[in-house]
Structure formats: C-alpha cells, structure tokens
Amino acid sequence: MNKSIFNIKNILTVVLLIFIGIQFIDVKKNISQNPSTNAIENHYIVPSKVQSLLKTSCYDCHSNNTIYPSYSKIQPVKMVACRSR
C-alpha cells in the first residue's frame, strides 16, 4: 500500500478546503444609489425606445447598478463577476 501524501483523497481534501476557505473572501460589488454622470442620456438626446433597449440589454454590465446572477455569490465566480470594469 502506497502511503504517499499525494494520493487522490488528500488532494481532493485540500482542494475542498481551499474552495470552502475562499467563500469568506468578499469583493466590492458594482452597485450605486446614484445614476452615473457618464450615462449616455446625460450627454445625448436618446429616444425612449433606444433608452429602454439600452436599459434592458446594456445597463446590466455597463452601468453602476449591475444585476448579478445567483451563481455570482459563489467564489471564484464572484471574483470574476466583480472584477474591475
């Protein structure tokens, strides 16, 4: 019987402990109470149809009020989702 510390059980245990440990790392989310001063409607006249299309299609990622999916609460997905824009 091989008594190596690098057997599958030990490796999976270490990976599981690391995965559980990184769940306690918190990152700052991109959520703001105020609209951005760089919003397109502050610089250009935007028709209402285009504005609604922008809000549904683009503002989720390209605004200060990102709506994060439920799986973004699990690390390391959370780190990637909240990475600097």
N, C-alpha and C positions, 0 to 999 in steps of 0.2 A: 504494500500500500504506500502510495506516494504522499509524504507529509509536507509538500511544498505549500508555502503561504500564497502562492499564485494560482490556487485552484479556483474553479468556477464559482463555488459557493462564497469564498472570501471576496472575490472581485465583485460579484453581484451585491453583496452586503455593503461594500464600500460605496458602490455607485448609488445604491438606495439611500444610504446615509447622507451622501452629498446632495442628492435630489431633495431629500427632506430638509436638509440644512439651508439650501438656497431659497426655500419658500419664505424664510423670515427676512430676506433682503427686500426692502421696499424701494420703489423708484417713484419719482415725481411724475404724476400724470398731467397731460396737457388739457387742463380744464380751467377755464377762466369765467368769472362772473360778468366781465365787460366785453363787448364786441371789440375786435381788433381795429386799431387805427389804420391798418393796411387793407381793410376789407375793400373789395372791388367797388361796392356801391358807394363808398366814400370818395372815390376818385372818378368814377364814370357813371353816366346815366344808364342804368341796366333795366331793360324791360322786365315786367313781372314774370313772364313765362321763363325767361332766361334765369332770373333770380331764383325761382323755385327749382329749376333744373340744377343750378349750381348748389343750392342747399341740399338737395337730395343726393346728388352724385359726387360733389367735390368737397363740401364743407366738412365731411366726416374726418378726412385726413388733413385737409388744408385749411384749418381754422384753429382758433384757440379753444374749441369745445369739441374735442374728439369723443366720439361714442365708441367705447371699447367693447369688443365681443366678449362673451362669457369666458372663453378659453384664455383670454389675456390675463386672467387672475392667477394663472399657474406659471411659475418660473420654469424655464428660461424664456418662455413666450412673452411674459410681461416685460422683461428687459428689452427684447427686440421691438415690441409694440410701442414702448415708451421712449425709445432711443431718440436722441436729439433730432429735431426735424430739419 
